[in-house]
Amino acid sequence: MPPFEGTVRGLIEAALRDTDPDGPVRWQVISRLRERGDLECFIEARRLCAADGTAERLLGVDILGLLGAYVDRALPILRYLAASEDDAVVLYSVLIAFGHLGDPRSLPSVIDLAAHRDPRVRYGAAYALQHVLGDPPDRTGLAALRSLTLDADADVAGWASLGVALATGREL
């Protein structure tokens, strides 16, 4: 069975066998689940987010971030993980999911994580902030994004600088 066909549960099992968070099978499965975009996909992603294993939570978050039709149901789950998760890779994915969903209701969670000690998490915050600032851009969120332009990690600072330029309509 190709990894992008089958039941939702079968697809998830195939994705979990690809242990690389950036692995091709894993992302083919996530893409297929996004295409389906049905309640069953959401329920399985929600179940994964509550799992004990990091790989399962990470997969659940990555799926939720691409199920825009379920943003009202996904945001409380993602916000809970943003406040309770210890793993930096899962937190990074939560932030990327917030960015993909683009909902300003996630802004407080993103601002909280913008000061995280791990640069991967701050990078995720720099990505997410520009997408969740709202229109007009929230002043506190914009200030958090501007502070990330001064981050010691060059990738974080660079992404934040791009975010500020996009959020304010200024050229780089």
Buried (B, 14 or more C-beta within 10 A) or exposed (E): EEBBEBEBEEBBEBBBEBEEBEBEBBBBBBEBBBEBBEEEBBEBBBEBBEBEEBBBBBBBBBBBBBBBEBBEBBBEBBBBBBEEBEBBBBBBBBBBBBBBBBBBBBBBBBBBBBEBEBBBBBBBBBBBBBBBBBEEBBEEBBEBBBEBBEBEBEEBBBBBBBBBBBBBEEEE
